[in-house]
Amino acid sequence: MKISDAPHPTLALSLGPADHILGSIGAPVQLVEYGDYECRYCGLARLAVRDILKRAGSQICFAWRHFPFGKIHPHARLAALAAEAAGEKFWLMHDLLLRYQRSLQMEKLLEYARRIDLDVEEFRAKLEEERHAARLREHRTGGIRSGVNTTPTFYIQGRRHNGGFDAAALWEAILPHLEAAPRRRPCNDSGK
């Protein structure tokens, strides 16, 4: 049996400091998405992820990993390079790329870079030189080893989620993990 045939393949690469994450890497629940910026379903999943993060708060850590399908989405790879080229403003660029999925040509990417106050010439150079191509290869290889064969593909606690990617389906899959996680107790300054 190939890994992609397993009912719930596991995440081949654990989250680490190089990953783009929202929340704390030490949160009780980890949600990882392999996505493609030109995939309309990833665009729809963006809203579901936003809802999940709002509902779960500090109890969840979300990570995005690139998995562009270049043959069917001609701008997805360049968009992924643009997200990486944004550096510390990754999440601002990420949101723009998913919001404007039909406008991922170079001139639009440069416009997005200006919008989030990046050095546009440096950003352009990073794209033209494909400075972050190794990162994209690493994500793709890790995705393939994890059984990714479509986008979006989600992993909850390191296991592939085979259900829907709408907010209700994701929440239903995440909730048992949240309920099983030890609750963080607030500090008690009274010394008791």
C-alpha positions, 0 to 999 in steps of 0.5 A, spaced: 500 500 500 502 506 498 502 512 503 497 516 499 492 510 499 492 509 507 486 512 510 489 517 514 496 518 512 501 522 517 505 528 516 512 526 514 515 533 516 513 535 523 512 543 524 518 546 526 521 553 526 522 554 519 514 553 518 509 559 517 505 558 523 499 562 526 499 561 534 504 557 538 507 551 535 506 548 542 499 549 542 495 543 544 492 542 537 496 543 530 492 544 523 497 544 517 494 545 510 498 544 504 495 549 499 495 552 492 494 559 491 490 558 485 486 553 487 479 556 488 478 551 494 484 553 498 481 560 497 474 558 500 478 554 505 481 560 507 475 563 510 474 556 514 481 556 517 480 564 519 473 561 523 477 555 526 482 560 529 478 565 531 474 559 535 479 555 538 484 561 540 490 559 543 489 552 543 491 551 536 497 552 531 495 553 524 501 552 518 501 553 511 505 549 506 506 550 499 503 545 494 502 548 487 499 544 481 503 548 476 500 544 470 493 546 472 495 553 475 500 556 471 501 562 476 501 558 483 508 557 483 510 564 482 505 566 487 508 561 492 515 564 491 511 571 492 509 569 499 516 566 501 519 573 498 514 577 503 519 574 509 516 577 515 510 579 512 508 572 509 501 572 512 499 579 509 501 576 502 498 570 503 491 573 505 492 577 499 494 571 494 488 567 496 483 573 496 485 575 489 486 568 486 485 570 479 490 576 479 497 572 480 501 575 475 507 578 476 505 586 475 499 584 480 504 581 485 508 587 485 502 591 486 501 587 493 508 588 495 507 595 495 500 594 498 504 591 504 510 596 504 515 591 501 521 593 498 518 592 491 525 592 487 528 587 492 521 583 492 522 583 484 529 580 484 527 575 489 522 572 484 526 573 478 532 569 481 527 564 485 530 565 491 525 561 495 525 555 490 528 550 495 523 551 500 517 550 495 521 543 493 521 541 500 514 543 501 512 539 495 517 533 497 514 533 504 507 533 501 508 527 497 511 523 502 505 525 507 500 523 501 498 530 499 494 529 492 490 535 492 489 541 495 487 543 500 489 537 504 489 538 511 493 535 517 490 535 524 495 532 529 499 530 524 494 525 521 490 527 514 483 529 515 479 526 509 473 530 510 470 537 508 474 543 508 468 548 510 468 550 517 463 546 520 467 539 518 474 542 520 471 544 527 468 537 528 474 534 526 478 538 531 473 539 537 475 532 539 482 534 540 481 540 543 477 537 548 482 532 550 487 537 550 489 539 557 487 546 559 492 552 560 490 554 567 491 562 568 496 565 572 494 566 580 497 572 582 494 571 589 499 566 591 494 561 593 
